[in-house]
Amino acid sequence: MVEAFAVASGKGGTGKTTSTLALGMALADSHDVTVIDADTGMANVLFHAGLADVETTLHEVLAGEAPVEAAVYDRFGMDVVPCGTSLAGFERADPTRLREVVATLAAETDVILLDSPAALGSRSAVLPVVLADRVIVVLQPTVPSLSDGLKVQEYARTYGTGVAGILFNRVADDEDVAAVTTKAERYFEGETLATVPESDAVRAARRAGRPLLAHAPGSTPAGRYREAAAELTVRDIASDDVADRFRNAVIPEQS
C-alpha cells in the first residue's frame, strides 16, 4: 500500500514545509512515511529536519551522482529525502529523474509526501503535483492565497491528480477564517482538513531545526496538524502500480 501526496500552495510563505513535516510525523504514528523535498530550487526540509550538514541530497540523486538510498535519512520516525540548496547542485539536477526516485521509494513506504515548490511556472515546479495521487493545498485565509491555491487545483485536475483537501495555515486571531473557509469549500475539491493558527511555537521549531511535532508536541498548531492527518484516509494502492505510473508519467511541456 502506498499513496503519494503533493503538499502545494501556489505561493510562498504559507508554511508548506512546516505542514509537510507535521503531517508526516502525525501520519507516521500509523504508517511508514517518506517525506521528499521536491522543491529543488528553494529547498527547506533539510533545515527543518536537522539535516543541514548532510553530504548527499536529492540534488546528487537527480544529477545521477548517487543512488536514492544514499539520500534517505531516518528522522523523527520518518524517512526524509532532503534537497540541497546550492545553485551548482540545482543546475546539475535533472527534475525528470524525480519520477524514478518516487517509483523506487514507493516499494518501501505507505505514504509519500512531496514538499512542492511554491510557484508553478516551470516543469520542475509542476512535476510533484503531476506525479502525486492527490494534492493537499495549503492556504492562508486571504483572497490572493485562495486564487493561487485554485491554480494548484487546476493543474492537478489537468493531469488527473485528485485533491485530498485544503489546510488553512498561519491564521491570525483577527482573521475571519470561518467566512473564508465557507467560500473556499465552494470552489475546492476535498474538505477543509484543519485550521492552524499562527504561533511562536512554529517559529521556534524552525529556529531549532526540528519539526513542530517534535519541538512543541503539546502546542495548539501541533494538535491541529494531528487533526488534519486524522482526516486523511490513505488509500490502499498497490506499490507496483504506483511505481509504474510514476515511471511513465508525462512531463509537463513547460520551460
Secondary structure, DSSP 8 states (H G I E B T S, - for coil): --EEEEEE-SSSSS-HHHHHHHHHHHHTTTS-EEEEE--SSS--HHHHTT-TT-S--HHHHHTTSS-GGGG-EEETTEEEE-----HHHHHH--GGGHHHHHHHHGGG-SEEEEE--S--SSHHHHHHHHH-SEEEEEE-SSHHHHHHHHHHHHHHHHTT-EEEEEEEEEE-TTS-HHHHHHHHHHHSSSEEEEEEE--HHHHHHHHHTS-HHHH-TTSHHHHHHHHHHHH-------HHHHHHHHHT-------
